[in-house]
Amino acid sequence: MFYNGKDSMKEKLALQQKYKKAFRIPKGKGKLLYHYAGLETAWKILESDVFLARNIRFSNDSEEYKRGGKIVKEYVQEHMDDGRKCKELEEKMYRGIQMYYMVCFCEDGNLLSQWRGYAKDGVSFGMDFLEEQAENVQIFTVLNSNKNRGDGKEERYKFNNEYLRLVEMPYRVFYTAEEKLDKTLREALDGFDNDHSRLDMIFGMIPFIKDEGFHEEAEYRILFDMGSLGKTEAENRVTIAKKIEYLEKDHIKLPNIAIEVGDGEKKGKEVECITVGKQLRKMYSPIWKTTKELLIEKMKELRVRCEFVENKDYIYIGEGKNQEEIMRVLEEILQQNGIPIDFENGVKIWCRGHLPIREIIIGPGMKQEKLNESFKHYARNTYWLRYADIKNSRLPLQE
């Protein structure tokens, strides 16, 4: 879903609320979802602050798309009783597998099968997609490919003088046995209204169907649909060509898109607002009044608005090019007033518009301790990553 202001975010939220059984979002404040990566990929993610979402046709789970397609096609034949609908679905499936790009997550950040399969001697990144935003949606900006970025910051984002932004969220996959509809998936498909968009909604479920043999992963996926970027098919093709990154592996060119969390347009402007959790008042009540007054005063000098929000424990800096300066001012204010800014045990300060990494788990391996030191050193000297918790997996080393 494209981002065209608050209305599109509200539309996504309304769909989530209406179709809860289909949009299975993570539940619980501060719940982390984990992305596993080998060391080379992990460092690229941190250094670039970017996800590479791979075309689903070239992912490890491409066969699952065919499995989901077979299940959904049989459902459409049974429930929509329309040969034209089945033909339309087949056309969507052929087009969709070319246009869908995906990033995967697990509920468990220390799962042996994941270390073995995706991150041998690697790490898992614990990401917070719920705390980062007050609502269960996130804005993502699709970057131009390396050869189309140019030298300037704006060229990184803009194509034809526009930013390509999508509103998405991680959703949990459905696990099914023997290519059959289970009760949970059937209820989700049955729940869609019988209107003109029903087939589109049903079609969108295909990439979220997986074999029950993988159920221990408790997997979530963020899916990016690159199929309707332009007003015409010709315009769409030109836009996609500017966005796709090809990475070569085993002599195969793998298509990806580079995704940044947040709004690329806002990142070129000054920070407008910081969000302060009101829980800090309870945690530091004797000195909080003075701290709050100084906070408001200093932020006003920087032309930054302060929002004090219930049920948050931390401080969030809004998107903008001067985040690092604001981080410095905030740390000085807190420290001067006796509020700890210790990386592990002090107040956490997070920066919106970056990957919401809150935890990095170093996987089992001979170099685990040295890697821990390396990631910790890098994080503490990278302002938006500074307060992430770096820890080791306690699973035994496996050959």
Rosetta blueprint (number, residue, H / E / L):
1 M L
2 F E
3 Y L
4 N L
5 G L
6 K H
7 D H
8 S H
9 M H
10 K H
11 E H
12 K H
13 L H
14 A H
15 L H
16 Q H
17 Q H
18 K H
19 Y L
20 K L
21 K L
22 A L
23 F L
24 R L
25 I L
26 P L
27 K L
28 G L
29 K L
30 G L
31 K L
32 L L
33 L E
34 Y E
35 H E
36 Y E
37 A E
38 G L
39 L H
40 E H
41 T H
42 A H
43 W H
44 K H
45 I H
46 L H
47 E H
48 S H
49 D L
50 V L
51 F E
52 L E
53 A E
54 R E
55 N E
56 I H
57 R H
58 F H
59 S L
60 N L
61 D L
62 S H
63 E H
64 E H
65 Y H
66 K H
67 R H
68 G H
69 G H
70 K H
71 I H
72 V H
73 K H
74 E H
75 Y H
76 V H
77 Q H
78 E H
79 H H
80 M L
81 D L
82 D L
83 G H
84 R H
85 K H
86 C H
87 K H
88 E H
89 L H
90 E H
91 E H
92 K H
93 M H
94 Y H
95 R H
96 G H
97 I H
98 Q H
99 M H
100 Y E
101 Y E
102 M E
103 V E
104 C E
105 F E
106 C E
107 E L
108 D L
109 G L
110 N L
111 L L
112 L H
113 S H
114 Q H
115 W H
116 R H
117 G H
118 Y H
119 A L
120 K L
121 D L
122 G L
123 V E
124 S E
125 F E
126 G E
127 M E
128 D L
129 F L
130 L L
131 E L
132 E L
133 Q L
134 A L
135 E L
136 N L
137 V L
138 Q E
139 I E
140 F E
141 T E
142 V E
143 L L
144 N L
145 S L
146 N H
147 K H
148 N H
149 R L
150 G L
151 D L
152 G L
153 K H
154 E H
155 E H
156 R H
157 Y H
158 K E
159 F E
160 N L
161 N L
162 E E
163 Y E
164 L L
165 R E
166 L E
167 V E
168 E E
169 M L
170 P L
171 Y E
172 R E
173 V L
174 F E
175 Y E
176 T E
177 A L
178 E L
179 E L
180 K L
181 L L
182 D L
183 K H
184 T H
185 L H
186 R H
187 E H
188 A H
189 L H
190 D H
191 G L
192 F L
193 D L
194 N L
195 D L
196 H L
197 S L
198 R H
199 L H
200 D H
201 M H
202 I H
203 F H
204 G L
205 M L
206 I H
207 P H
208 F H
209 I E
210 K E
211 D E
212 E H
213 G H
214 F H
215 H H
216 E H
217 E H
218 A L
219 E E
220 Y E
221 R E
222 I E
223 L E
224 F E
225 D E
226 M L
227 G L
228 S L
229 L L
230 G L
231 K L
232 T L
233 E H
234 A H
235 E H
236 N H
237 R H
238 V H
239 T H
240 I H
241 A H
242 K H
243 K H
244 I E
245 E E
246 Y E
247 L E
248 E E
249 K E
250 D L
251 H L
252 I E
253 K E
254 L E
255 P E
256 N E
257 I E
258 A E
259 I E
260 E E
261 V E
262 G L
263 D L
264 G H
265 E H
266 K H
267 K H
268 G L
269 K L
270 E L
271 V L
272 E L
273 C E
274 I E
275 T E
276 V E
277 G E
278 K L
279 Q H
280 L H
281 R H
282 K H
283 M H
284 Y L
285 S H
286 P H
287 I H
288 W H
289 K H
290 T H
291 T H
292 K H
293 E H
294 L H
295 L H
296 I H
297 E H
298 K H
299 M H
300 K H
301 E H
302 L L
303 R L
304 V L
305 R E
306 C E
307 E E
308 F E
309 V E
310 E L
311 N L
312 K L
313 D L
314 Y L
315 I E
316 Y E
317 I E
318 G L
319 E L
320 G L
321 K L
322 N L
323 Q H
324 E H
325 E H
326 I H
327 M H
328 R H
329 V H
330 L H
331 E H
332 E H
333 I H
334 L H
335 Q H
336 Q H
337 N L
338 G L
339 I L
340 P L
341 I L
342 D L
343 F L
344 E L
345 N L
346 G L
347 V L
348 K L
349 I E
350 W E
351 C E
352 R L
353 G L
354 H L
355 L L
356 P L
357 I E
358 R E
359 E E
360 I E
361 I E
362 I E
363 G L
364 P L
365 G L
366 M L
367 K L
368 Q H
369 E H
370 K H
371 L H
372 N H
373 E H
374 S H
375 F H
376 K H
377 H H
378 Y H
379 A H
380 R H
381 N L
382 T L
383 Y H
384 W H
385 L H
386 R L
387 Y L
388 A L
389 D E
390 I E
391 K E
392 N E
393 S L
394 R L
395 L L
396 P L
397 L L
398 Q L
399 E L
